[in-house]
Amino acid sequence: MDSSSKNKLTTKKEISNPRSSKKNIRSKKKSIQNDITLLIEGLNDENGLVRRSHAKDLAQIGPAALPELINALLNSKNVIQRRAAAKTLKLVGDPAALPHLIKALTNDSDSVVQCSAAGAIAIFGEAAVNHLIIVLESQGHTEMQYGLAAWCLEFIGAKAPNAIKRAAKSKNTNVKSAAISALEDHIRQSQDHEAIQLVESAINDTAENVQIEAIKLVGKLYRIESFIPTLISKLTIKNENIRKATVMSLMQLDINEAISPLKDLLKIEKDKNVRAVIKLAIKKIDN
C-alpha cells in the first residue's frame, strides 16, 4: 500500500473514531507546548545567535507562544531572558502583548529591558498610543521611561496622525510636548493644515517644554513663512532653553531676516551656551 493510500486510510479511521482524532489534536498541542517551553528556556542562552534563532522559531509559532513569553518578560529572574522576551514579542507582533510590554517599560529595573519593550511597543502604531499616553500622564516614572514613551509616539507618528493630533491637544504637558514632536513626519508628508495650526499654537503655549518641542519641530520642517516672525520674537524670551532652541531652528532654516536680531541678542546674551549657538548661527546664515 502506498503512502497516499495509508494517509487516506488514517483519515477515514479518524473520522470514524472521533476520540482518536481528539487524542491526536491534544498530542499535537502538547508537542507544540513542549517546543515553546524549550525555546523560551533558550532565550537565556549567553550566545546571541542562539537567542536570535530561538526568537525566530517562537515568532513562527505565533500567538500560542504569548503566555510563556509574557511570563518570561515579567517574571524571569534572568535579565538576558527578559530582554530577549521583549524582542521576541516584537517579532510575534500580537497587540495582546501591549499591556505587558508597557508594564515592562515602566516596572523593569533593567534599562535594556525597558528599551527593548519600547521597541516592541512602537510597532503597534495607533493601538499603542493610548497606552503611551497613560505612561506620559502618570507620575513617578523616570526621565528615561518618559523619554522612551515619547520616542514611541514619535516613531508611530504618521502611522496614526489622528491619534497623535488628539494627543497634541492634551492638557497634560508631557503628552502634549511628545505629541507635538511626533507630528513631524505627518506634516512633512501631508502638509496637514490642522497639524500645522497645532504646532503654531504650541509655540506660544504656557508650558515651556511644549514651546521648546514646537520650536525644535519648526526648525526640522520646510520653511513655513507664518512661523518666522513668531520664531524671531522668541529670541527675547527669558528662558535660556527657549532662546537656544529658537536660535537653532533659525539656523537650520537659514533665516536671513534673523541676522540682525541675532546680532542684537549676542550683545546682551549672558548664557555661554546660548552665546556659542548664536555665533554659530550668525556664521552659518551669513555665509
FENWO-V349657 format. One line per field, one symbol per residue. ss: DSSP state (H for helix, E for strand, L for the rest). phi: phi as a letter, one per 30 degrees, with the letter a starting at -180 (. if undefined). burial: I if it has 16 or more other ideal C-beta (glycine too) atoms within 10 Angstrom, else O. A space follows every 50 residues. Layout:
ss=???
phi=???
burial=???
//
This chain:
ss=LLHHHHHHHHHHHHHHLHHHHHHHHHHHHHHHHHHHHHHHHHLLLLLHHH HHHHHHHHHHHHHHHHHHHHHHHHHLLLHHHHHHHHHHHHHHLLHHHHHH HHHHHHHLLLHHHHHHHHHHHHLLLHHHHHHHHHHHHLLLLLHHHHHHHH HHHHHHHHHHHHHHHHHLLLLLHHHHHHHHHHLHHHHHHHLLHHHHHHHH HHHLLLLHHHHHHHHHHHHHLLLLHHHHHHHHHHHHLLLHHHHHHHHHHH HHHLLLLHHHHHHHHHHHLLLHHHHHHHHHHHHHHHL
phi=.dddddddddddddddbedddddddddddddddddeeddddddcdddddd dddddddddddieddeeddddddcbddcddddddddddddddicdddeed dddddccddcdddeddddddedddhedcedddddddddcjddeddddddd deddddhddbddddddddcddddddddddedddedddddchedddddddd ddecddddddeddddddedddddcedddeddddddcddddddddddeddd dddhddddeddddddddcdcddddedddedddddddd
burial=OOOOOOOOOOOOOIOOOOOOOOOOOOOOOOOOOOOIOOIIOIIIIOOOOO IIOIIOIIIOIOOOIIOIIIOIIIOIOOOIIIIIIIIIIIIIOOOOIIOI IIOIIIOIOOOOIIIIIIIIIIIIOOOIIOIIIOIIOOOOIOOOIIOIII IIIIIIIIIIIOIIIOIIOIOOIIIIIIIIIIIIIIIOOOOIOOIIOIIO OIIOIOOIIIIIIIIIIIIOIOOIOOIIOIIIOIIOOOOOIIIIIIIIII IIIOIOOIOOIIOOIOOOIOOOOIOOIIOOIIOOIOO
//
